């Protein structure tokens, strides 16, 4: 069985109408899913991609991985019905120590609203419906800033807590803020089958399974733009955004 060579992984956060940098409006998200379905894509879980990259699973002709960082409660209200309508599955990365609470980690100056997170009954219901629950650490910490003694708690401890709370295996991790370093990635390798970064690119079978890149849906919020996802025009647009993001990162480091 030959693994697929290229599979896009989309990153979503909150499905709400606030217009924040982490938000996609509910109606826009529904149109995203419908557009993917019309264009022949099938939404799959992140762990299924790992299976495919390891040659264990055959994927549909146009797979796309949909991931939702932070596990906002609005996933159940807005995203879940749209995904189920299309026959899509997805991965929800939950913050183990903040289940049923709010996104209190949000940093000042980003104009991101304080929002509720999914509680344990909701996470169990979502897992029972065939969706994957992954870890977004224990406290949504920047792992490259966490004391060495706390890394095991954030990375491996979050998996144990989520598995106890959801009663399902937790095999995947997303690094909060995309922050990681050699020590955190080493623990992730020991604990999870795969992990997502925030590096912006399409995932390839040759990529490190514990540093897989994603495409931020923030850049595609407008459904008229999203309609070009997976086309040469859409690919050219995302390539330009990748270059701009890389340039900003270089300027910030200089």
N, C-alpha and C positions, 0 to 999 in steps of 0.2 A: 504494500500500500504506500503510494507516494504522498508525502505531506504537501499541503499547499505551500506555495512559495511566498505569497503576499496576502495578508488579511488586515483590513483596517480595524482598529479598536477606537471607538468613539467614547469620549469622556463627557458625561453629564454630571451635574450636581443637583441643584434644586429646580423643580418644575413649578414655577410661580410667576406671577405677572409683574414683579417688582422692577425688572429691567437691570438688576445688578449683574456684575461680571460673572456670577455663578449661576445665573437664572436663565431658563428658557420658558417662555409663556406656555401654559397648557395647550392652547389651540395650536401654537407653532410646533410643539412637540408632537402632537397627534399628526400634524401634516408631515413632519419628518419621517415618522414611522410609515405613513401611507406612501410617501414618496419612495422610501426604500423598497417597500413591497411592490410598488408599480414597476420599479426598475430591476426587479428580479433578485433583490437581496433577501437573505434570511438572517434574522437576528439570533445569535448564539451566545452561550455563556463563555466566560473567559476560560474556565477549566476545560471546556470542550476544545478550545483552540490549542491548549497545551497537549491534550490527547492527540490532536491532529498533527501538531508539530513533532510529536514523538512517534508518529506513524501508527497510532493505536486506533484511529477513528477516521472515517471518510466524512468530509463535510459537503454540504450542498454547493452548487456551482458558484454562488456569489455570497459567501459568508461575510457577516459583519458582526463584530463583538460590541455590544452595548454595555457600558459600565456606568455606574452611578455612585460617585464618591459621597461619603458622609451619611447616607441612608436617611434622607429627609422624609418626614411623614407624608409629604405630598406625593412621594413616589407611589404610595398605595392608592391615593385618590385619583391621580392623573396619569402617571406613566403606566401602571399595571394594566388598566383597562385597554389603553391604546396598544400595548404590546401583545396582550392576549387576543385582541381583535385580529391582529395580523399573524398570529401564530408564532410570534417571536419569543425568545427567552433572553435573559440578561443576567448580569452580575451586579449585586448591590454590596458595596464595601462599607461595613458598619464600624463605628467607633465603640469598642467593647465596653468601655467604662462610662459611656454617655448614652447608652440605649434608653429611650424614653425621656430624654432630657432635651437640651437645646444645643445649638452650635455656638456655645459660649467661648470657643477658642478664637473666634473671628477677630482679626486684628483691626485696630482703629484706622479710619481713613479710607476704607474700601466701600463704604455705603452698602454693606450687605445686611439685610434684615436678620433679626434674631428669629430663628425658626425652630419648630419642634422636630425631633428626630423619631424615627420608627421605634415603637416599644417591642418588648419580647413577643407578645401574642402576634403582632403584625409581622415580625420577622419570621416567626414559625409558619404563619399562613403563607407568606411569600415563598419560603423554602418548600413547603408542601405542594405548592403550585408548580414546582419544577424549576424555580429560579435559584441561582447560586448566591449564597451569602458568603462574602469574603471579609477579610480584616482590613481595617484602616487604622490599625494600632489600638492601644488602650485609651489614650488621651488625646489623640490627634497631634502628637508631638512632632517637632522637627527633629528627625532621628539623628541628623548630623550634629545636633546641639545637645543631645541627651547624654548624661553621664554614662560611662561604660557599664556601670552596675545596674542601670535602669533599662538597658536595651533589651535584655531577655524578657523583662516584664512587658514592655511595650509590644514586642514582636511575637514572642512565643506565648506569653501570658494572655494576650488578646485572643489568640486562637483557642486556647483552652476555655476561656470564658464564653466565647461565642458558641463553641461546640456544645457546652453545657446548656446554654440558654436556648439554642435553636434546635438541639437534638439532631444535628446533621453535620457531616464532615465540613471542615473549613480548610480549603486547599490553596487559597489565593490571597495575595496581599497587594494593597496599593499604598505607596509611600505618601503620607500627608505632605502637601506642598511640593511633592516631588523630591523632597530632601532625603538624601541617603549618603552613606560613605562606605568604605570598605568593611568596617565592622558590622554595620547594620545589614548590608547585603549578605555577609557571611552567615548571619543568624537566619535571615530570610531563606537562604539556600537549605539550611538544615531543617526548616520548619514548614515551608510551603513548596508546592510543586511549581509555582510561578508567581511573578510579581510585576506590577505595572509601575512605570515611571511617568513623568510628565514631559519627557522629551518628545517633541512633535515630529512624528514620522509614521509611516505605515509599517506594521509589524511584519518581519520576514522570518522565515524558518531558521535563518542563520543567526538571528539575534540571540543575545543572552536571555534565557527564559525568565530570569529574575530582574531584568531591566528592560522589559518590553515597552516600546514607545506607543503613544496614543495620539489621536487627533482630537483637539479640544472643540466640542460642539459650540463653544462661545463664538468661534469665528464663522459659524454657519447658522446662526440663529434664525435669520430671515428665511422663511420657507422658499422664497424665490431663488435664493442663493443655494439652499440645501438641495433643491431640485437637480442641481448640476453635480452632486456628489457622485464620485466614481466615473465621471466623464473626463475627457481631456481638458475641457475648460475648468471643471472643478478641481482637477489635479493641479493645473497651472496656478489657480488661485491659492490653493493650500501651500504650494511650493513657495509662492511669494510671501505668504504669511510666515512660513518657517524661516525664510531668510531674514525677514524683519525682526522676528523674535530672537534669532541668533545674534543679530546686530545689536539689539538692545542689551542682551546679556553681556556682550563684549564691552559695551560702553559702561555698563554698571560695574564691571570688574576693573576697568582702567582708571 
